Amino acid sequence: MKLILGGGVSGLSAAYYLSQRISPSKIYLVEASNRFGGWIQSKQNGNVLFELGPHTIRPKGEPGANTLQLIEQLNLSNEVIPIHTNHPAAKNRMIYVNKELHLLPSNLYGALIKRKPFSKPLLMSVLSELFQPQKQIPDGDESIYDFIERRFGKDVAEYAISPLICGICAGDAKEISVHFLAKSLFELEQKHGGIIKGTIKELFQNSKKNKIELCNLAKRAKSEKWSVYSLKSGLETLPLTLVNNLQEKKVNLIKNSPCTSLEFHDNKIFAKFKDQSLISDHVISSLLANKTAPLVEKQHPELAEYLYGIPSVTVGVVNIEFKGAIKNDKLNAFGFLVPPSQRIPILGIIFDSCCFPSNDSTVFTVMMGGKWFEEYFGTDPSEQSLLDVSKKYIQEILNIHNECESYEVNILKDCIPQYTVGHVQRIQNIYKYIDKHDMPLTLCGTSYSGVGVNDVILSAKNAVQKVL
Ligand SMILES: Cc1cc2nc3c(=O)[nH]c(=O)nc-3n(C[C@H](O)[C@H](O)[C@H](O)COP(=O)(O)OP(=O)(O)OC[C@H]3O[C@@H](n4cnc5c(N)ncnc54)[C@H](O)[C@@H]3O)c2cc1C
């Protein structure tokens, strides 16, 4: 029997891929809470849809193509609503600096002119990279902020990378590893002395990339130039459809049952839950690393220590609806992000109505806290305080003073892991420990090789391949 811990999209995907290879009745997926889907949660609120977690998925690369293949296999292709690269939500992304919104350059023309808050045209910062000396980094890791500052200057680190890191993992670019987003750029510098130099050299080195076989939906995404996409009834449709698929196949899906410990004896795992125990021959844990840690701590304290080494942060999410379609030039964008140097409690605001417009209402999603959650909100903030902060910044920054029609406030505790400097080494220690002790345990989910929906679905597929 194979046991999967966690019923978010990665646990459900692991069950799906496993059910294609072994008898579904031999698969048990156990979820702690009273619902499946994890952080993917879409709430229909009258006429509007509030996304509490992820809003959109990117179609690009192998992970993107893999998710599209899953969507196609689940017969959800007709549910997809793409945002094309020429849509304002794809082109217009802003940052909030010195109490003003600034549009980030999105094409060559934008990179050629000097735009506030940058002190010179972005293209000049890029070209100046050619003249920066190479620095060998002894442990093979540094913060993404330090790396970008070294190669492209402070402006780019401060106004492009810092807000981007806030938007992707709600973290501090000064702590997050360069391998999180800029692995290939870092490797080009370490190998060839510079990013531009390295890119040119590698162009001539005939490096053959493995071409991935694209499914029909991925081919469509490529030819129609999708930037990102969502699903008609919200992204939660994906985990819910996975649940239906698994139930039809008679995979054992159990809710309301947090796992409390895993004990390994004679190639078997004895898993304890709130009201029951299960014996399995392999466990796939899709939980956050720091939630898998306490389960193995008693028997494997060293492994637990490595797992605890991957921290996570809390994000406050406020979805807010205003009556009618608010006309305002600023709102013709995906939204804006706030560099941490601006010292305000919000990470950014998504303009949902630019992505998916309606005549009846205007919807925003305010994200706040992250790495700085406790600093701004303390340990136990009220929902009202988060709502008040959201309204204040919507008024101040977007100049919207209307009464809000409806809202939804959620505090997503420990929702995004942080790949801090040393992450690659930490992961290697974890895998080495599991291999050395021949443990029938495989890990997937957000803590290891990417925090996005695509990454965790691919991590589940890879986990299943490893198990088999
Ligand atoms: C605010 C926010 C915005 C995001 N935006 C985007 C976006 O726009 N695009 C994108 O691609 N990604 C985005 N992400 C990331 C995306 O949501 C995640 O990659 C994905 O949802 C992770 O799924 P998962 O199954 O790995 O983890 P989870 O969703 O965390 O699922 C883990 C499950 O395990 C359960 N569990 C915990 N402990 C136990 C236990 N002891 N026993 C049994 N079960 C347990 C939990 O209840 C949960 O259901 C966002 C995330 C957040 C939080």
The ligand as a MOL file (V3000), in Angstrom:
LIG
                    3D

  0  0  0     0  0            999 V3000
M  V30 BEGIN CTAB
M  V30 COUNTS 53 58 0 0 0
M  V30 BEGIN ATOM
M  V30 1 C -1.2980 33.5420 -1.4120 0
M  V30 2 C -0.7090 32.6060 -2.4280 0
M  V30 3 C -0.6900 32.9720 -3.7600 0
M  V30 4 C -0.1440 32.1070 -4.7220 0
M  V30 5 N -0.1660 32.4710 -6.0380 0
M  V30 6 C 0.2770 31.6050 -6.9760 0
M  V30 7 C 0.0950 31.8910 -8.3630 0
M  V30 8 O -0.4720 32.9130 -8.7330 0
M  V30 9 N 0.5440 30.9710 -9.2700 0
M  V30 10 C 1.1500 29.7990 -8.8880 0
M  V30 11 O 1.5410 29.0050 -9.7550 0
M  V30 12 N 1.2930 29.4880 -7.5670 0
M  V30 13 C 0.8670 30.3510 -6.6160 0
M  V30 14 N 0.9550 30.0140 -5.2820 0
M  V30 15 C 1.5600 28.7250 -4.9100 0
M  V30 16 C 0.5450 27.5770 -5.0010 0
M  V30 17 O -0.6020 27.9090 -4.3150 0
M  V30 18 C 1.2040 26.3090 -4.4300 0
M  V30 19 O 2.2760 25.9450 -5.2620 0
M  V30 20 C 0.2870 25.1070 -4.3360 0
M  V30 21 O -1.0140 25.4200 -3.9520 0
M  V30 22 C 0.9180 24.1400 -3.3420 0
M  V30 23 O 0.1890 22.9410 -3.2960 0
M  V30 24 P 0.6650 21.7490 -2.3590 0
M  V30 25 O -0.2570 20.6370 -2.5590 0
M  V30 26 O 2.1100 21.4820 -2.5850 0
M  V30 27 O 0.6050 22.3280 -0.8790 0
M  V30 28 P -0.6640 22.7430 -0.0200 0
M  V30 29 O -1.6540 23.4390 -0.8360 0
M  V30 30 O -0.0720 23.4350 1.1710 0
M  V30 31 O -1.2680 21.3420 0.4440 0
M  V30 32 C -0.7530 20.6100 1.5170 0
M  V30 33 C -1.9120 19.9140 2.1950 0
M  V30 34 O -1.3990 19.1320 3.2750 0
M  V30 35 C -2.3100 19.2010 4.3600 0
M  V30 36 N -1.5870 18.8520 5.5900 0
M  V30 37 C -0.8010 19.6470 6.3560 0
M  V30 38 N -0.3240 18.9510 7.4180 0
M  V30 39 C -0.8280 17.6920 7.3140 0
M  V30 40 C -0.6930 16.5120 8.0960 0
M  V30 41 N 0.0510 16.4730 9.2130 0
M  V30 42 N -1.3490 15.3880 7.6890 0
M  V30 43 C -2.0990 15.3850 6.5490 0
M  V30 44 N -2.2630 16.4880 5.7770 0
M  V30 45 C -1.6360 17.6260 6.1490 0
M  V30 46 C -2.7980 20.6280 4.3250 0
M  V30 47 O -4.0330 20.7610 5.0140 0
M  V30 48 C -2.9170 20.8740 2.8210 0
M  V30 49 O -4.2010 20.5810 2.3330 0
M  V30 50 C 0.4090 30.8540 -4.3150 0
M  V30 51 C 0.3840 30.4970 -2.9630 0
M  V30 52 C -0.1700 31.3500 -2.0310 0
M  V30 53 C -0.2140 30.9220 -0.5930 0
M  V30 END ATOM
M  V30 BEGIN BOND
M  V30 1 1 1 2
M  V30 2 1 2 3
M  V30 3 2 2 52
M  V30 4 2 3 4
M  V30 5 1 4 5
M  V30 6 1 4 50
M  V30 7 2 5 6
M  V30 8 1 6 7
M  V30 9 1 6 13
M  V30 10 2 7 8
M  V30 11 1 7 9
M  V30 12 1 9 10
M  V30 13 2 10 11
M  V30 14 1 10 12
M  V30 15 2 12 13
M  V30 16 1 13 14
M  V30 17 1 14 15
M  V30 18 1 14 50
M  V30 19 1 15 16
M  V30 20 1 16 17
M  V30 21 1 16 18
M  V30 22 1 18 19
M  V30 23 1 18 20
M  V30 24 1 20 21
M  V30 25 1 20 22
M  V30 26 1 22 23
M  V30 27 1 23 24
M  V30 28 2 24 25
M  V30 29 1 24 26
M  V30 30 1 24 27
M  V30 31 1 27 28
M  V30 32 2 28 29
M  V30 33 1 28 30
M  V30 34 1 28 31
M  V30 35 1 31 32
M  V30 36 1 32 33
M  V30 37 1 33 34
M  V30 38 1 33 48
M  V30 39 1 34 35
M  V30 40 1 35 36
M  V30 41 1 35 46
M  V30 42 1 36 37
M  V30 43 1 36 45
M  V30 44 2 37 38
M  V30 45 1 38 39
M  V30 46 1 39 40
M  V30 47 2 39 45
M  V30 48 1 40 41
M  V30 49 2 40 42
M  V30 50 1 42 43
M  V30 51 2 43 44
M  V30 52 1 44 45
M  V30 53 1 46 47
M  V30 54 1 46 48
M  V30 55 1 48 49
M  V30 56 2 50 51
M  V30 57 1 51 52
M  V30 58 1 52 53
M  V30 END BOND
M  V30 END CTAB
M  END
